[in-house]
Amino acid sequence: MALSICNPSLFSPHSLHRFKLNPLLLRLGITSRRWSPSSSKSRKRAYFSVVASDGEVFTSPETAKSFDFASEERIYNWWESQGYFKPSFDRGGDPFVIPMPPPNVTGSLHMGHAMFVTLEDIMVRYFRMKGRATLWLPGTDHAGIATQLVVEKMLASEGLKRTDLTREEFTNRVWEWKEQYGGRITNQIKRLGASCDWTKERFTLDDQLSRAVIEAFVRLHEKGLIYQGSYMVNWSPNLQTAVSDLEVEYSEEPGALYYIKYRVAGGSRSDFLTIATTRPETLFGDTAIAVHPEDERYTKYIGMQAIVPQTFGRHVPIIADKHVDKEFGTGVLKISPGHDHNDYHLARKLGLPILNVMNKDGTLNEVAGLYSGLDRFEARKKLWSDLEETGLAVKKEPYNLRVPRSQRGGEIIEPLVSKQWFVTMEPLAEKALHAVEKQQLIILPERFEKTYNHWLTNIKDWCISRQLWWGHRIPVWYIVGKDCEEDYIVARSSEEAHLKAREKYGRSVEIYQDPDVLDTWFSSSLWPFSTLGWPDVSAEDFRQFYPTTILETGHDILFFWVARMVMMGIEFTGTVPFSYVYLHGLIRDSQGRKMSKTLGNVIDPIDTIKEYGTDALRFTISLGTAGQDLNLSMERLTSNKAFTNKLWNAGKFVLQSLPSRSDASAWDQLLSYKFDTEELLLRLPLSECWVVSELHELIDNVTASYDKFFFGDAGRGIYDFFWGDFADWYIEASKARFYDSENQTDAIIAQAVILYVFENILKLLHPFMPFVTEELWQALPNRKRALIVSNWPQTLLPRDVKSIKKFENLQALTRAIRNARAEYSVEPAKRISASIVASTDVLDYISSEKQVLGLLSRLDLQNVHFIETVPDYAKQSVHLVAGEGLEAYLPLADMVDVSTEVQRLSKRILKMQSEYDALIARLSSPSFVEKAPEEVVRGVREKATDAEEKLKLTKNRLSLLESSVSVRG
């Protein structure tokens, strides 16, 4: 999942002129900001032609009760039609180029796609707003195995097999399928809000990308890094092709462990070794029996021969090897190098022969003798039955197996020695390791650096050939009548191959192309730079203008894709294809389980979007920690859907608070207010100074989080500020300005502030929640740009720490009064009296916000007093301490009917005392404490402690009321 950022060091303003001549930039459609005047003006007009001519695209909180998810597609289409997804140098920022990780053309959107699309789009939208010329190059992968399977199933529905067609006829059918159905995943990605430049969409079998794949093969072969040979691979009998490690999934399944006697040649009937195996049918490929050299049970047999059962007396050596586990099974290991990865490596180390007993379709071959032609599993059953008859079967035990299955077809994968093409990886890996060591490549989170280094240090050669018809055909041609392993031609085209063959073998030579195709991962490893024009764009141009990539991907394919892209990028362009690798985890269900059809816990992103909206889904899955798996719950989605609604309602309030759109004078006055200097900030009333100061701090923190790729921190910071500070406090406080008809100056200031804060919230939140923020942005008056291309908020703006502290004191006082009202069950609409006691300097700023305090705390403003000493009626009041040097006294008579409340609390205390006494009695009983389960006893103790605390508080309240009655009497 590749994110490419152009190297900032390459794009200082004084050097931008050179980009006009760079073939890579021209290919991408990115040109210098030094355009002709007409070009520049036309682009600026495009940016400024916003909603005026597109009234049907957007709705407003003034007319719509809530944000309509159905409008998301309209908004997306409008963005695309306006050209906002294309790069522009209008603001002269550094380029930012991203080749999208290509999803399979057969794919259907799942939560893994939703994760990478969301995270990448967050980065793209952020850097676009920062003024970077941003290009996100989309594309799809031809997905060799998956696509061929889909089309073969389609043919089967017509009563046809692939082999009933010629290769050309079959590939034509695949292309037809691709044209008809291949765009589904693309449309689904668009539903997530991916702001890609779709006019530059790529497909891994496009002509230019295909040339890149062929060029890479030829160059690697010329350097001696590609070779052909017979080695152990993962073989899919149903697909009849080798598959990569990534396409093999292991599952725990019930199976059996078979114990079989191997007689010792030349020994008595009591001389035998018992082996334990989960795959008895592979014994026909045994080439040795191994025991531990210090296992006293078997040392006497080392150096002798064992007779392989059911092979008409075939002998194999009994050898010693320290790697044999004496504790597993019987401590005797059968070595079948042709059908087990570990056995294969052991046999190569010891020089043992390798026997293959299996055909490509999973049936046993002639080496298996009487079992030849049987399916591997049928052969297993028959062999065990025959062993039982001959007395060589000892026992069969249930055993949990770790079964390798094909990710595509679900069948059991067979380790098999097969003739394939391989890439020598060690010299390529060395450069990739060096890149991390020299910090040319930084892996985030850092802990995955060890995993990366371990894999590259222990890397194996890469099998790159696949026995398929769909994909990049291997550019190798063989000579008719010659040895395929010795005489072949590697060329960029059939014409070039013929020329080379004639030069070497004469004009009458006949050639034919290798029928295999290249592993899909081979073309994927070239994706970051092949999509940008390589090899048509030279390596020199790439080094001048190479996108510093932020590679965003799941940690599960760190090795299979990421490391290979690093190696290929260095090999073909001379530099790493990205500077950062940002790894995200898996999306799991609410219980932390991996989503699977078997468990029935798969959550469909499109269904989720329909119910909760794209913004809620994006925001939910973007708040995880880099590299950590995310448990996705409906509760989180519901909460973030509510967040969307809260934004909408806040927008509705803001719009209702602003002057009429036609009131030019009011708007001129409102827009004249600026908040970018400390002097201007300190002129504001306390509530406004506080919220603007908090906003400025938020902008700095969120921007820093975006820059560090700490998206979870950025999202949570915006959420907390909007909900906690803006919606819960400032919007409520601003009502005091708007409802006070006597102070129009403060009302206008509040209008300016609420608009300023809200539009900056929309900017900060846009990368996460693009649809609702754009809709709200367009509803605000005087919008000159679409939000998607608006300027990112300015950083390092002033904030007043003293005002923040003062307003926090006001908040504490408000909370204390609200809590007291709730404690005494004061009716919400009832306004009460209060005396605020503090020092003169504190009273000055608290009293300046008397209207705000009164509104937020439901106080009777005619009976709110700001004093420096305790009031006379203190003993008949609820005393509140809001903070050091700030107290409040609330007259009880204003809050409750004291006599009635005394009676109610007295009855309540009797009931509470009874319940408390019952709990104490249970805890005083030895039989209960000693016999009841520990967690039950602990629970009763916790209830007793809680009951005691509540009883104490209620008695104190009753005592206060009774003293009030006494004083009044």
PyMOL commands that set and color helices and strands:
alter all, ss='L'
color gray80, all
select helices_A, chain A and resi 8-10+13-21+23-28+37-48+51-53+71-81+111-129+144-157+162-164+167-181+184-191+198-200+207-222+245-247+280-285+299-301+341-350+366-371+376-390+426-437+448-457+494-505+520-524+527-530+539-544+555-573+605-612+614-621+634-657+664-671+678-682+686-707+711-738+744-765+770-779+787-789+801-823+840-848+850-857+874-876+892-895+898-924+926-931+934-968
alter helices_A, ss='H'
color red, helices_A
select strands_A, chain A and resi 2-6+95-99+133-137+139-140+202-203+226-236+241-243+248-264+272-277+288-291+305-307+315-320+332-335+393-406+414-423+442-444+462-463+465-466+476-479+488-490+511-513+517-518+547-554+580-584+587-588+630-631+832-838+859-867+877-883+886-891
alter strands_A, ss='S'
color yellow, strands_A
deselect
rebuild
show_as cartoon
